[in-house]
């Protein structure tokens, strides 16, 4: 990317993000090979082999459009926002708020004012726990959390529950890795103040029947927070259709930079929430006698945020929005089916979970081989997967495990990469005996 000369006019938001279109426009067949050209890192070698990136559940790779947008922002438009009268401050602010509007549209939210920028899913959940939770949880109240959840959707609720005298109640799983809906219905009561549930599991790929779960929770006047970290890159989300009270996600799992994410909240809930952190940008007036706070969403965005990350998120949303999302869903589903069938031919390999609705996350064990050894072996062949507890220890313990290997797919993965994975695992199994 060429940086404009000093003194040249700072581009508008549209000019700054030129080139964020992507292959496979709406209505056209999805072409994974064409999309791969947008990802420079996918063309580097690892240990003398072409990189096969199957660690998308941990983080997705970034298209060149996002990389270029970050460079362009720092090269010609770097400024703080919301409190500067000069040209660059106004333009940086416009980019920042354009991204808020884009996130609202991406989630189907009625207004950009319902979007709060955070460092990611974890911070967004902690914000809700510490702000909403402090005023709405008390002794005897219950927070329902499925065993399926990521630690970031368990630990914040344990912390606030202990402080407020409330109780975190686990919702069990069935043998196939789905949430036990009968148990969920039985556990709901008028003591239930919150249900915290993921839109897609990071360890099993399970996609629960959220609309039905949310509707049932609302019968008991319970609030529902949805962790969308694993969902947003895989299928369209509409918070109004779900009727979610809160919805959170991380940009780095959505082809955007690390350190940026968002919280959606219904306006009546956000309006009633106290600030979580204090500082600049979240105030209207400060005096030693009394301080008044900025309106939502700014009251929850203390200090200087990750402005470049917000710009990168905007670029990622534009890039993804140029794809036919339905075609992407169909492609990923077919790829997952192919991977499941291919992996079943590896002797001693056992896949965890068989939920009928799921994203392309395949967690497995290989008989006689420690998961960390599996990951190290695959890395020698340039294949990146993850091994360990995946920040989902309760879910793994449901299967009697403390550790497992996980291959997680994205729209740029291919059947040929699946074949490479299967071939390497087969050779490992033969060597292990």
N, C-alpha and C positions, 0 to 999 in steps of 0.2 A: 504494500500500500504506500502511495506517495503522500507525504505530509505537505499540505499547502505552505507556501512561503509565508514568513512572518509579515504581517500587515495585510494579508489577503482577507477577504470578507469571510467571517465565520459562517458556515453553511446553516441552512435551516434544518429542522429535524428531518424533513424528507430527504434533503440532500445528504445529510450526514449518514443516513442509513440506506443510501442507494445500494441496490444490489442485494436486497434481502429476499428477493423472490427465489423460489427453489424449483427443482424439477418435479414433474408429476402434478401439474395444476389440476384444479377441481374438474372432474369429469373425465380425466385421462387415466389410463391404467397406471398403477403405482410401479415405479421403476427403482428398485433398491440400488442397482448399479449406478444409475444416474445420480441418485442422492449421495452415494458414497464419495463422489467427486467433490462434494462440498466440505468434506472432513479431512483436513490435511493429515491428522495424526493416524488415520486409518491406513496410510500409505507408508508408514515407517516400519522398518524391521525391528524385531525384538529377538535377541539371541540367534540372529541369522535366519529368522523365519518371518514371513509376513505377519503383522499383528492381527490377532483375532480377539477383538474386545468383547468379552462376554461378562463384564462386570458393570452392566448398565444400572443394576439395582442400587449400586453404590454411587455411581455418577455417570452421566452420559458425556460423550465427547461433544465438542463444539464445532459448528460449521464455520467456514471462513467468514461468512457474513457477520457472525457475532464477534469473531476475533477482530475483524476490520472495524466494526463499530466501536469496540473498546479503544483501539488505537486512534481512531478518528476523534473520539471524544477527548482523550488525553492530549492529542496532537493539536487540536484547534478550538476546543470548546470547554476546557476544564475551568469550572468555577463552582463556588458554593451557590446554594439555591435559596429562594424564598426571602432573602433579606439583603438583596443588593439591587441598586438602581442602574447599574451599568449594563451594557449590551450583553456581555457574556453571561452575567447572572440571569438575565431575563431569558436568554436562549437555553441555558442549562435547566432553568426552572420549567420551561416549556417542554423540554425533552422528558424531564422527570414526571410531569403531570400527564404527558401523552402516554407514557408507559402505564400510569395508574388507570387511565381510560382503557388502554388495551387489555390490561389484566381483567378489568370489570367485564369487558366484552367476551374475553376468553372463558370466563367462568359463568357467563350468563347473568351477572349481577346487574340490578337495575341502575346503579349509580356508581361512579368512581369514588364517591365519598364513603362507600362501603368497603373500600380496599385500603388496608394498612400495610405498608412495606416493613418487612422484618429481615433478619439475617437468614431466615429459612424456616422450615417446618418446626424445628425444635423451639426456636425463640417464639414463634407464633403461639404454640401450645402453652408455653410458659407464661406468655402475656395474658392469655385467657385465664389460665389457672390463678395467677396472682392478682389480676384485676377483677374479672368477673367472679372468680371463685371466692375471693375474700368477702364479697358482699352477698353472696348467694348460697354459701355452704355453711352449715352449722352442725352441732351435735346431733347424731342420729341420721343425718342425711347420707345418701348413698350415691356413688359414682359407678356406673356399670362400664366395665372395660373387658372386651373379649380377650381370651388367652392368646389370640392371634396377633396381638398388637406389638409394634416396635416399642423398644424401651422408652423412646421419647414421648410415647402416648400412654405410658404407664407411670413413670417416675414423677413427672410434674404433678400428677393427681395424687400420688402417695404423699408428696411433700405438703400440698395444700390441705389434704384430708387430715393429716396428722396435726397440722396447725389449727384447723377449724373443728376438730372433733368429729369429722365425717368418716366414711368408710368406703374403701375401694372394693368393689365386688367383682370377681372374675366371672366372665361368661364362658362356659366350657365349649370345646370343639367336638365335632363328630369324627369318626375314624377317617373320613375322606378329607379332613382339613377345613371343613366348612363350620361356620358358627352354628351351634345347636339352637335353632330358632324356638323350639319348645321351651328349652331352659331359659332363653332370653325373655320370652313372654312371661314365664313364671317368676322371674327375678324382678321384673318391672313392678313398681308400686308407687304410691304417692310419697314414699321416702326417696325415690329416685330423683335427684336434681339434675344429673348429667349422664349422658351416654357418650363415650369417646370411642370412636370406631374408625378403622381405616377403610378407604374406598377400594384398596387393593393391597394384599399382603406382600411385604418385601421378602418373605421366606417361603411362602407356599403359592403365591400368585392369586390366592382366593379373592374373588370379587363378591362381597355379600349383597343380599337384596336390600340395598340401602333405603329405597323409597318406602318399602314396607316397614323396615325397622324404625325409620324416623317417624312415620305416621303413628306407629304403635307407641313410641316414646311420647309423642305429643299428646296422646290420649291421657297420659298421666302428668301432663304439663311439664315434662322433662325437657331440658335443653340438649341439643345434639351437636357435638363437634366432630367433623369428619377430617381425618388425616388423608389428604389427597396426594401425598408425596410420590407414591408409586403409580398413581392413576393417570395424572395429567398428561404424561407423554404418550400414553397408550390409547386413550379414547376420549371423545369430547365430554365435557362436564357442564352441567347446567344446575347451578345451585338453587334456582327457583323451582325447577322441576323436582329436584330432590327434596326441597323445603328444608335444606340444612340451615341450622342457626349460625354455625361457624364452619368455615372450610379453609384449610391451610395447605400450602405446598411450598416446595423449594425449587428455585430456578435451576440449580445445578443438575437436577434429574430431568430437566426439560430443555437440554441443549443450551442453557444459559450459564453465566458465570457462577462460581461459588460465592457464598456470603450474601445472597439475596433471595428473598422469598416473599410471600404475601399471606395476609389473613383477610378473609372475607367475613363480615359479620352483618347480621340483620341490623338495620339502623336503630331500632328501638333498644337493642342490646348494647351496641356500641355507645349510644348516647348516655346510657346509665352506668358506664364503666369508668372508674377512676383511673387517672394516669398510673402507669406502672413505673416508669422512669422519669426523672425530672431533669431539666436542663434547657438549653436553647432550642428554638424551633417549636416547642410544644406549649408556649405560653402566649397570652395576650398582654399581660401586665404583671410586673414583679415589684413588690414592695415588701419591706420587712413586716409590715402589718398584715398584708393580704396579697396573695398571688392568684390571678385568674388565668385559666388555661385556654388554649386554642381550641377551636371546634374540632370535631372528628373529621378526618382521620389524623390530623396533625398532632393532636394531643398525645398520640401513642408513638410518635416518631421523634423522640428526644435526640438532640445533637445532630451532627452531620452524618447522614446515612451513606450507604454505599451507592453513590450517585452513578458511577460508571457501571456498577452492577445492574442498576435499574435501566440504564441505556442498553446494556447487553441483553437484559430480559426482554425489552421492547423489540430488539432485533430478532431474538429467538422466536418470539410470538409471531412476528411478521413472516419469518421463514417457515415456521410450522403452519401458519394460516394459509400459505400458498399451496399446501398439499391438500389432496382430497382425503380428509380424515377417515371417511368410511372405507376407502381403498386401503389406507394404512392398517386399519383394524383387521380387514380381511387378510392382508398380507401377513401380519404378525400372527394371526390365528393359524393360518396355513403353515407358517414356519414352525410354530410351537408344536403342531400336530406332527410335522415331519421329524422334529427333534425328539419328541417323545417316542415315536416309533423306532427311530434310529438308535437311541440310547438303550432301548429295551433289548437290543441284540448284544449288548456288552455283558458278558458273564459276571454275575455278582453285583451288578449295579441295581440299586433300588431307589426309585423316585418317591419323594414324600408328597402325600396329598394327591387327591384326584377330584378336586372340586369341578363341577360342570361349568361354572363361570370363573374364568381366571385369565390373568395376563401371562405373558411368556416368561415366567420365572420357574426354573426347574432346579430344585434342591434335591441332592441325592447323596447316597453313601455307596462306597465300593468295598465289598467284603474283603476284610483282611488288610485294608489300606487306610491309614489315618487321613482325614480330610486335608490336613495341611500338606501331607506328602503328595496327595492328588494335585493340589494347586501348584506345588513346586515342580512336579513332573510336567504338568501342562505348560508352565511358564517356559520351560526349556524349549518347547515347540512354538513359543510366541503366543500362547493362548492364555488370556487373562480371565480367571474366574476368582471367586472369593470363597474362603474357607473359614470356619469358626462358628460362633453362635449367632452371627448376623443381627446382633442387638434385638434378638427375639428369643431369649432363653425359655420363657414359658411355653412358647409354641413348639420349640424343639423337644422340650421335656415331655410334651404330650405324646411324642413318638419314642420316648425313652432315650433321647439323645442329648448330648451336650455340645456336639459339633457336627457340621455337615458341609458338603461342598455345594456351591450354587453357581449355576450358569444363568445369567439373566440377559434377555435379548432386547434389542431395539430395532427401529425400522431400517437401519442400515446393515443389519446382519443378514447373512445369506445361507441357503442350503449347503453351499460348498464349505462354509465355515463350520456348519454342523458336522459335515463329513470329516473335517479335520479334527474336530473335538472327539468324535467317536473313534477315529483311527488311533489317536494318541491314547485314549483311555483303554482301548483294546490291547495296545502294546504294554501299557502299565499292568493290566490285569494278567497278561501272560507272564510277565517278569515276576509278578508277586506270587504267581502260582495259584 
